[in-house]
Amino acid sequence: MKFIINYKIVVISCLLFLACSKRETTAPERKNLQEAVFGNGYIKQEDEYTISSTINGLITEVNIKEGDLITPQNLLVRIKSDVPNVQLQDAYVVNNDAIRNTANNSPQILQIQAQINQARQQLILDQNNYDRYKKLKQTNSVSQLDLEKAESQYIASKENLRALEESLAQIKNQLNLAAQRSKIQIENHKAQLEDYNVIGEKEGQVIEVYKKKGELVKIGDPIAKIGSGKYLIRLYISEDDITQIEVGQKLVVNLNTYPNHGFSASISKIYPGFNKDEQSYIVEAEFDKLPEKLFSGTQLQANIKVGERKNVLVIPTDYLVKGRFVTLKDGTEKAVLIGKQNKDWTEILSGITEKDIITKKK
């Protein structure tokens, strides 16, 4: 029996076998590695604040939009104020009445003033009568009883005048106090009315407007976000890394608005407390040179340089097998002890040396 061999098939099979068995190879090498701490965050302005409503009502005017520059006392938003206006007008009416009541010709004052004038006339009569009775008593022309009656009448008239004068002073004080209180009510209503006109607090730029004309607002509802001052980098750092961060350290920042460019910056502030809302520590940094265009709220990622390690034995990370083995040239797997790593390089603490050749399986 003869066997017919197809040599073309044999040659192709051999080539495929060689290609399949071929492995990429490398050897561990020594490198100087930069150590960095990762953080993510966003851009903010140095002084950012949110303007919130202090009353309930309907927005009737919105005089701002994102990007507008504002100055103090700019009217940003107006809220419907029918009720406060009516209350203010009523307060003016009450105040005008109260002021008229303090005048010397007001009915209350004129009434008691008339009583005082009458009491003074009566006091003059009673005093003259008492003086006359005293002279008559010296000649025994009147009895002791008549003298005492005249004296009692004189004392009663004098006491009545004193009481009326005190009453006039008290009434004037009460009327003046009522006028002052009504004036305070006017100021209170004016202040309440000012709450319906949302005014800018300081110079800045409108970052975001949350409400539109015709919308209802409640007390505490945010209306607009205003920013001023220089741009800052706000970073969130994990608990594991915060102890490595110091003021003055350099970092490279990648902004989402500039995906292919890194910007250099320096750590300027480390907040001392743990932020429970973000479950991290907060760090601020300043750009060494500002990007051409920068927007508050831009998301970013940053690598903070915390040190440099020299002469570190490393291999490409994709040569690791199962996270803790490498494959030697002869195909055997060797366990290694690894240190720090990133997507490109892995530190080798023990298990292989520069003399070993390792392969990467496909």
LOVEXNU-429230 format. One record per residue (C-alpha): x, y, z negated; residue number from 1; residue in three letters. Coordinates in steps of 0.2 Angstrom, whole numbers, plus 5000, padded with zeros to 4 digits. Layout:
+------+-------+------+-----+------+
: east : north :   up : seq : type :
+------+-------+------+-----+------+
:    X :     Y :    Z : NUM :  ALA :
...
+------+-------+------+-----+------+
//
This chain:
+------+-------+------+-----+------+
: east : north :   up : seq : type :
+------+-------+------+-----+------+
: 5000 :  5000 : 5000 :   1 :  MET :
: 5007 :  5017 : 5005 :   2 :  LYS :
: 5004 :  5033 : 4995 :   3 :  PHE :
: 5002 :  5049 : 5004 :   4 :  ILE :
: 5009 :  5064 : 4994 :   5 :  ILE :
: 5003 :  5082 : 4997 :   6 :  ASN :
: 5018 :  5091 : 4994 :   7 :  TYR :
: 5010 :  5108 : 4995 :   8 :  LYS :
: 4998 :  5104 : 4980 :   9 :  ILE :
: 5013 :  5097 : 4970 :  10 :  VAL :
: 5023 :  5114 : 4973 :  11 :  VAL :
: 5008 :  5125 : 4968 :  12 :  ILE :
: 5004 :  5114 : 4952 :  13 :  SER :
: 5022 :  5116 : 4947 :  14 :  CYS :
: 5021 :  5135 : 4949 :  15 :  LEU :
: 5005 :  5136 : 4939 :  16 :  LEU :
: 5013 :  5126 : 4925 :  17 :  PHE :
: 5028 :  5137 : 4924 :  18 :  LEU :
: 5017 :  5153 : 4924 :  19 :  ALA :
: 5006 :  5146 : 4910 :  20 :  CYS :
: 5021 :  5141 : 4900 :  21 :  SER :
: 5030 :  5157 : 4902 :  22 :  LYS :
: 5030 :  5168 : 4886 :  23 :  ARG :
: 5034 :  5186 : 4883 :  24 :  GLU :
: 5049 :  5187 : 4871 :  25 :  THR :
: 5057 :  5200 : 4860 :  26 :  THR :
: 5068 :  5201 : 4845 :  27 :  ALA :
: 5065 :  5211 : 4828 :  28 :  PRO :
: 5074 :  5228 : 4828 :  29 :  GLU :
: 5078 :  5242 : 4816 :  30 :  ARG :
: 5069 :  5258 : 4817 :  31 :  LYS :
: 5067 :  5274 : 4807 :  32 :  ASN :
: 5048 :  5275 : 4803 :  33 :  LEU :
: 5038 :  5290 : 4798 :  34 :  GLN :
: 5026 :  5287 : 4784 :  35 :  GLU :
: 5009 :  5296 : 4786 :  36 :  ALA :
: 4993 :  5297 : 4777 :  37 :  VAL :
: 4977 :  5297 : 4787 :  38 :  PHE :
: 4963 :  5309 : 4784 :  39 :  GLY :
: 4947 :  5314 : 4793 :  40 :  ASN :
: 4937 :  5330 : 4791 :  41 :  GLY :
: 4931 :  5346 : 4800 :  42 :  TYR :
: 4935 :  5364 : 4804 :  43 :  ILE :
: 4928 :  5377 : 4792 :  44 :  LYS :
: 4930 :  5396 : 4789 :  45 :  GLN :
: 4938 :  5402 : 4773 :  46 :  GLU :
: 4922 :  5410 : 4767 :  47 :  ASP :
: 4906 :  5401 : 4773 :  48 :  GLU :
: 4889 :  5403 : 4765 :  49 :  TYR :
: 4871 :  5398 : 4768 :  50 :  THR :
: 4857 :  5411 : 4767 :  51 :  ILE :
: 4842 :  5403 : 4759 :  52 :  SER :
: 4824 :  5410 : 4757 :  53 :  SER :
: 4820 :  5416 : 4740 :  54 :  THR :
: 4801 :  5416 : 4744 :  55 :  ILE :
: 4787 :  5406 : 4753 :  56 :  ASN :
: 4781 :  5414 : 4769 :  57 :  GLY :
: 4780 :  5415 : 4788 :  58 :  LEU :
: 4795 :  5421 : 4798 :  59 :  ILE :
: 4789 :  5435 : 4809 :  60 :  THR :
: 4807 :  5441 : 4815 :  61 :  GLU :
: 4823 :  5432 : 4819 :  62 :  VAL :
: 4836 :  5445 : 4824 :  63 :  ASN :
: 4851 :  5433 : 4825 :  64 :  ILE :
: 4858 :  5419 : 4836 :  65 :  LYS :
: 4873 :  5408 : 4835 :  66 :  GLU :
: 4889 :  5417 : 4838 :  67 :  GLY :
: 4883 :  5435 : 4833 :  68 :  ASP :
: 4894 :  5446 : 4822 :  69 :  LEU :
: 4885 :  5453 : 4808 :  70 :  ILE :
: 4889 :  5467 : 4795 :  71 :  THR :
: 4882 :  5470 : 4778 :  72 :  PRO :
: 4864 :  5476 : 4777 :  73 :  GLN :
: 4860 :  5469 : 4794 :  74 :  ASN :
: 4842 :  5463 : 4795 :  75 :  LEU :
: 4843 :  5445 : 4800 :  76 :  LEU :
: 4826 :  5438 : 4797 :  77 :  VAL :
: 4809 :  5446 : 4792 :  78 :  ARG :
: 4796 :  5436 : 4783 :  79 :  ILE :
: 4777 :  5441 : 4782 :  80 :  LYS :
: 4774 :  5452 : 4767 :  81 :  SER :
: 4756 :  5457 : 4767 :  82 :  ASP :
: 4753 :  5453 : 4748 :  83 :  VAL :
: 4769 :  5462 : 4742 :  84 :  PRO :
: 4765 :  5477 : 4752 :  85 :  ASN :
: 4747 :  5478 : 4744 :  86 :  VAL :
: 4755 :  5475 : 4727 :  87 :  GLN :
: 4767 :  5489 : 4730 :  88 :  LEU :
: 4754 :  5501 : 4735 :  89 :  GLN :
: 4744 :  5497 : 4719 :  90 :  ASP :
: 4759 :  5500 : 4709 :  91 :  ALA :
: 4761 :  5517 : 4716 :  92 :  TYR :
: 4743 :  5521 : 4712 :  93 :  VAL :
: 4745 :  5515 : 4694 :  94 :  VAL :
: 4761 :  5525 : 4693 :  95 :  ASN :
: 4754 :  5541 : 4699 :  96 :  ASN :
: 4739 :  5539 : 4687 :  97 :  ASP :
: 4752 :  5536 : 4673 :  98 :  ALA :
: 4762 :  5552 : 4677 :  99 :  ILE :
: 4746 :  5563 : 4678 : 100 :  ARG :
: 4742 :  5556 : 4660 : 101 :  ASN :
: 4758 :  5562 : 4653 : 102 :  THR :
: 4755 :  5580 : 4659 : 103 :  ALA :
: 4749 :  5593 : 4646 : 104 :  ASN :
: 4733 :  5596 : 4655 : 105 :  ASN :
: 4728 :  5577 : 4655 : 106 :  SER :
: 4711 :  5573 : 4648 : 107 :  PRO :
: 4718 :  5563 : 4633 : 108 :  GLN :
: 4731 :  5576 : 4628 : 109 :  ILE :
: 4718 :  5591 : 4630 : 110 :  LEU :
: 4706 :  5582 : 4619 : 111 :  GLN :
: 4717 :  5579 : 4605 : 112 :  ILE :
: 4725 :  5596 : 4607 : 113 :  GLN :
: 4708 :  5604 : 4605 : 114 :  ALA :
: 4706 :  5594 : 4589 : 115 :  GLN :
: 4723 :  5601 : 4583 : 116 :  ILE :
: 4718 :  5619 : 4587 : 117 :  ASN :
: 4702 :  5617 : 4578 : 118 :  GLN :
: 4711 :  5609 : 4563 : 119 :  ALA :
: 4723 :  5623 : 4563 : 120 :  ARG :
: 4709 :  5636 : 4562 : 121 :  GLN :
: 4701 :  5626 : 4548 : 122 :  GLN :
: 4718 :  5625 : 4539 : 123 :  LEU :
: 4720 :  5644 : 4540 : 124 :  ILE :
: 4702 :  5646 : 4532 : 125 :  LEU :
: 4705 :  5633 : 4519 : 126 :  ASP :
: 4722 :  5641 : 4514 : 127 :  GLN :
: 4715 :  5658 : 4513 : 128 :  ASN :
: 4700 :  5652 : 4503 : 129 :  ASN :
: 4712 :  5643 : 4491 : 130 :  TYR :
: 4723 :  5658 : 4489 : 131 :  ASP :
: 4708 :  5669 : 4485 : 132 :  ARG :
: 4702 :  5657 : 4472 : 133 :  TYR :
: 4719 :  5657 : 4463 : 134 :  LYS :
: 4718 :  5676 : 4462 : 135 :  LYS :
: 4700 :  5675 : 4455 : 136 :  LEU :
: 4705 :  5662 : 4442 : 137 :  LYS :
: 4718 :  5674 : 4435 : 138 :  GLN :
: 4703 :  5685 : 4430 : 139 :  THR :
: 4692 :  5670 : 4426 : 140 :  ASN :
: 4680 :  5676 : 4440 : 141 :  SER :
: 4679 :  5657 : 4446 : 142 :  VAL :
: 4679 :  5641 : 4436 : 143 :  SER :
: 4693 :  5628 : 4436 : 144 :  GLN :
: 4682 :  5616 : 4445 : 145 :  LEU :
: 4679 :  5628 : 4460 : 146 :  ASP :
: 4698 :  5631 : 4461 : 147 :  LEU :
: 4701 :  5613 : 4461 : 148 :  GLU :
: 4688 :  5610 : 4475 : 149 :  LYS :
: 4696 :  5624 : 4485 : 150 :  ALA :
: 4713 :  5616 : 4483 : 151 :  GLU :
: 4707 :  5599 : 4488 : 152 :  SER :
: 4699 :  5606 : 4504 : 153 :  GLN :
: 4716 :  5615 : 4508 : 154 :  TYR :
: 4726 :  5599 : 4505 : 155 :  ILE :
: 4714 :  5589 : 4516 : 156 :  ALA :
: 4714 :  5601 : 4530 : 157 :  SER :
: 4733 :  5601 : 4530 : 158 :  LYS :
: 4734 :  5582 : 4530 : 159 :  GLU :
: 4721 :  5581 : 4544 : 160 :  ASN :
: 4732 :  5593 : 4555 : 161 :  LEU :
: 4748 :  5583 : 4551 : 162 :  ARG :
: 4739 :  5567 : 4556 : 163 :  ALA :
: 4732 :  5574 : 4572 : 164 :  LEU :
: 4749 :  5581 : 4577 : 165 :  GLU :
: 4757 :  5563 : 4574 : 166 :  GLU :
: 4743 :  5556 : 4584 : 167 :  SER :
: 4747 :  5568 : 4599 : 168 :  LEU :
: 4765 :  5563 : 4598 : 169 :  ALA :
: 4761 :  5544 : 4598 : 170 :  GLN :
: 4749 :  5546 : 4612 : 171 :  ILE :
: 4762 :  5556 : 4622 : 172 :  LYS :
: 4775 :  5542 : 4619 : 173 :  ASN :
: 4763 :  5529 : 4624 : 174 :  GLN :
: 4758 :  5538 : 4640 : 175 :  LEU :
: 4777 :  5541 : 4644 : 176 :  ASN :
: 4780 :  5523 : 4641 : 177 :  LEU :
: 4766 :  5518 : 4652 : 178 :  ALA :
: 4773 :  5529 : 4666 : 179 :  ALA :
: 4790 :  5521 : 4664 : 180 :  GLN :
: 4783 :  5503 : 4665 : 181 :  ARG :
: 4773 :  5508 : 4680 : 182 :  SER :
: 4789 :  5514 : 4688 : 183 :  LYS :
: 4798 :  5498 : 4684 : 184 :  ILE :
: 4783 :  5488 : 4692 : 185 :  GLN :
: 4786 :  5498 : 4708 : 186 :  ILE :
: 4805 :  5494 : 4707 : 187 :  GLU :
: 4800 :  5475 : 4704 : 188 :  ASN :
: 4788 :  5475 : 4719 : 189 :  HIS :
: 4801 :  5484 : 4730 : 190 :  LYS :
: 4814 :  5470 : 4725 : 191 :  ALA :
: 4801 :  5457 : 4729 : 192 :  GLN :
: 4798 :  5465 : 4746 : 193 :  LEU :
: 4816 :  5465 : 4749 : 194 :  GLU :
: 4816 :  5446 : 4747 : 195 :  ASP :
: 4805 :  5446 : 4763 : 196 :  TYR :
: 4819 :  5455 : 4773 : 197 :  ASN :
: 4834 :  5443 : 4774 : 198 :  VAL :
: 4849 :  5455 : 4774 : 199 :  ILE :
: 4867 :  5450 : 4778 : 200 :  GLY :
: 4878 :  5450 : 4763 : 201 :  GLU :
: 4895 :  5454 : 4771 : 202 :  LYS :
: 4904 :  5454 : 4788 : 203 :  GLU :
: 4905 :  5437 : 4797 : 204 :  GLY :
: 4899 :  5427 : 4812 : 205 :  GLN :
: 4883 :  5417 : 4813 : 206 :  VAL :
: 4888 :  5399 : 4814 : 207 :  ILE :
: 4870 :  5391 : 4814 : 208 :  GLU :
: 4852 :  5397 : 4813 : 209 :  VAL :
: 4841 :  5384 : 4805 : 210 :  TYR :
: 4824 :  5393 : 4807 : 211 :  LYS :
: 4814 :  5401 : 4821 : 212 :  LYS :
: 4800 :  5414 : 4823 : 213 :  LYS :
: 4783 :  5407 : 4817 : 214 :  GLY :
: 4790 :  5394 : 4806 : 215 :  GLU :
: 4785 :  5393 : 4788 : 216 :  LEU :
: 4799 :  5394 : 4774 : 217 :  VAL :
: 4799 :  5389 : 4756 : 218 :  LYS :
: 4809 :  5394 : 4742 : 219 :  ILE :
: 4827 :  5387 : 4744 : 220 :  GLY :
: 4825 :  5383 : 4763 : 221 :  ASP :
: 4841 :  5387 : 4772 : 222 :  PRO :
: 4839 :  5400 : 4785 : 223 :  ILE :
: 4856 :  5403 : 4793 : 224 :  ALA :
: 4875 :  5399 : 4790 : 225 :  LYS :
: 4887 :  5413 : 4790 : 226 :  ILE :
: 4906 :  5411 : 4791 : 227 :  GLY :
: 4920 :  5424 : 4789 : 228 :  SER :
: 4939 :  5423 : 4786 : 229 :  GLY :
: 4952 :  5412 : 4794 : 230 :  LYS :
: 4949 :  5394 : 4800 : 231 :  TYR :
: 4954 :  5380 : 4788 : 232 :  LEU :
: 4956 :  5361 : 4790 : 233 :  ILE :
: 4946 :  5352 : 4777 : 234 :  ARG :
: 4951 :  5334 : 4775 : 235 :  LEU :
: 4945 :  5319 : 4765 : 236 :  TYR :
: 4958 :  5308 : 4758 : 237 :  ILE :
: 4956 :  5291 : 4749 : 238 :  SER :
: 4960 :  5288 : 4731 : 239 :  GLU :
: 4974 :  5276 : 4737 : 240 :  ASP :
: 4983 :  5290 : 4746 : 241 :  ASP :
: 4979 :  5306 : 4736 : 242 :  ILE :
: 4995 :  5304 : 4725 : 243 :  THR :
: 5006 :  5305 : 4740 : 244 :  GLN :
: 4999 :  5322 : 4746 : 245 :  ILE :
: 5008 :  5338 : 4741 : 246 :  GLU :
: 5006 :  5357 : 4746 : 247 :  VAL :
: 5017 :  5361 : 4760 : 248 :  GLY :
: 5017 :  5344 : 4769 : 249 :  GLN :
: 5016 :  5344 : 4788 : 250 :  LYS :
: 5002 :  5335 : 4797 : 251 :  LEU :
: 4997 :  5332 : 4815 : 252 :  VAL :
: 4979 :  5336 : 4818 : 253 :  VAL :
: 4968 :  5329 : 4833 : 254 :  ASN :
: 4953 :  5339 : 4836 : 255 :  LEU :
: 4938 :  5331 : 4845 : 256 :  ASN :
: 4937 :  5347 : 4856 : 257 :  THR :
: 4955 :  5344 : 4861 : 258 :  TYR :
: 4956 :  5324 : 4862 : 259 :  PRO :
: 4973 :  5324 : 4871 : 260 :  ASN :
: 4982 :  5337 : 4860 : 261 :  HIS :
: 4989 :  5337 : 4843 : 262 :  GLY :
: 4991 :  5353 : 4833 : 263 :  PHE :
: 5004 :  5355 : 4819 : 264 :  SER :
: 4998 :  5361 : 4802 : 265 :  ALA :
: 5003 :  5362 : 4783 : 266 :  SER :
: 4994 :  5357 : 4767 : 267 :  ILE :
: 4988 :  5373 : 4758 : 268 :  SER :
: 4977 :  5367 : 4745 : 269 :  LYS :
: 4973 :  5351 : 4735 : 270 :  ILE :
: 4956 :  5351 : 4726 : 271 :  TYR :
: 4959 :  5343 : 4708 : 272 :  PRO :
: 4942 :  5334 : 4707 : 273 :  GLY :
: 4935 :  5319 : 4715 : 274 :  PHE :
: 4921 :  5323 : 4727 : 275 :  ASN :
: 4907 :  5310 : 4723 : 276 :  LYS :
: 4896 :  5315 : 4738 : 277 :  ASP :
: 4910 :  5311 : 4750 : 278 :  GLU :
: 4918 :  5297 : 4739 : 279 :  GLN :
: 4935 :  5305 : 4742 : 280 :  SER :
: 4947 :  5319 : 4737 : 281 :  TYR :
: 4947 :  5335 : 4747 : 282 :  ILE :
: 4962 :  5343 : 4754 : 283 :  VAL :
: 4964 :  5359 : 4765 : 284 :  GLU :
: 4977 :  5364 : 4778 : 285 :  ALA :
: 4981 :  5379 : 4789 : 286 :  GLU :
: 4986 :  5378 : 4807 : 287 :  PHE :
: 5004 :  5383 : 4811 : 288 :  ASP :
: 4997 :  5390 : 4827 : 289 :  LYS :
: 4978 :  5392 : 4830 : 290 :  LEU :
: 4971 :  5383 : 4846 : 291 :  PRO :
: 4965 :  5394 : 4859 : 292 :  GLU :
: 4947 :  5391 : 4855 : 293 :  LYS :
: 4941 :  5385 : 4838 : 294 :  LEU :
: 4923 :  5381 : 4832 : 295 :  PHE :
: 4917 :  5379 : 4814 : 296 :  SER :
: 4912 :  5361 : 4811 : 297 :  GLY :
: 4923 :  5353 : 4824 : 298 :  THR :
: 4927 :  5335 : 4818 : 299 :  GLN :
: 4945 :  5330 : 4817 : 300 :  LEU :
: 4957 :  5317 : 4812 : 301 :  GLN :
: 4975 :  5320 : 4804 : 302 :  ALA :
: 4991 :  5311 : 4800 : 303 :  ASN :
: 5000 :  5319 : 4785 : 304 :  ILE :
: 5018 :  5316 : 4785 : 305 :  LYS :
: 5023 :  5309 : 4767 : 306 :  VAL :
: 5040 :  5302 : 4770 : 307 :  GLY :
: 5052 :  5294 : 4782 : 308 :  GLU :
: 5060 :  5276 : 4780 : 309 :  ARG :
: 5076 :  5272 : 4789 : 310 :  LYS :
: 5083 :  5256 : 4796 : 311 :  ASN :
: 5067 :  5246 : 4794 : 312 :  VAL :
: 5066 :  5229 : 4802 : 313 :  LEU :
: 5050 :  5229 : 4814 : 314 :  VAL :
: 5042 :  5219 : 4827 : 315 :  ILE :
: 5028 :  5223 : 4839 : 316 :  PRO :
: 5011 :  5221 : 4830 : 317 :  THR :
: 5004 :  5211 : 4844 : 318 :  ASP :
: 5017 :  5197 : 4841 : 319 :  TYR :
: 5010 :  5192 : 4824 : 320 :  LEU :
: 5000 :  5176 : 4824 : 321 :  VAL :
: 4985 :  5175 : 4811 : 322 :  LYS :
: 4992 :  5190 : 4802 : 323 :  GLY :
: 5007 :  5182 : 4794 : 324 :  ARG :
: 5016 :  5171 : 4807 : 325 :  PHE :
: 5027 :  5173 : 4822 : 326 :  VAL :
: 5031 :  5160 : 4836 : 327 :  THR :
: 5049 :  5157 : 4838 : 328 :  LEU :
: 5057 :  5154 : 4856 : 329 :  LYS :
: 5055 :  5135 : 4853 : 330 :  ASP :
: 5037 :  5136 : 4850 : 331 :  GLY :
: 5037 :  5134 : 4831 : 332 :  THR :
: 5027 :  5145 : 4820 : 333 :  GLU :
: 5037 :  5154 : 4806 : 334 :  LYS :
: 5029 :  5162 : 4791 : 335 :  ALA :
: 5035 :  5180 : 4788 : 336 :  VAL :
: 5032 :  5193 : 4774 : 337 :  LEU :
: 5026 :  5209 : 4781 : 338 :  ILE :
: 5025 :  5227 : 4774 : 339 :  GLY :
: 5017 :  5242 : 4781 : 340 :  LYS :
: 5010 :  5241 : 4799 : 341 :  GLN :
: 5000 :  5251 : 4812 : 342 :  ASN :
: 4993 :  5246 : 4829 : 343 :  LYS :
: 5011 :  5247 : 4837 : 344 :  ASP :
: 5023 :  5241 : 4824 : 345 :  TRP :
: 5024 :  5229 : 4809 : 346 :  THR :
: 5037 :  5229 : 4795 : 347 :  GLU :
: 5046 :  5213 : 4792 : 348 :  ILE :
: 5052 :  5211 : 4774 : 349 :  LEU :
: 5058 :  5193 : 4776 : 350 :  SER :
: 5056 :  5177 : 4786 : 351 :  GLY :
: 5066 :  5182 : 4802 : 352 :  ILE :
: 5081 :  5193 : 4807 : 353 :  THR :
: 5087 :  5202 : 4822 : 354 :  GLU :
: 5095 :  5186 : 4829 : 355 :  LYS :
: 5078 :  5177 : 4830 : 356 :  ASP :
: 5069 :  5177 : 4847 : 357 :  ILE :
: 5050 :  5177 : 4845 : 358 :  ILE :
: 5037 :  5175 : 4859 : 359 :  THR :
: 5019 :  5181 : 4861 : 360 :  LYS :
: 5007 :  5169 : 4867 : 361 :  LYS :
: 4994 :  5174 : 4880 : 362 :  LYS :
+------+-------+------+-----+------+
//
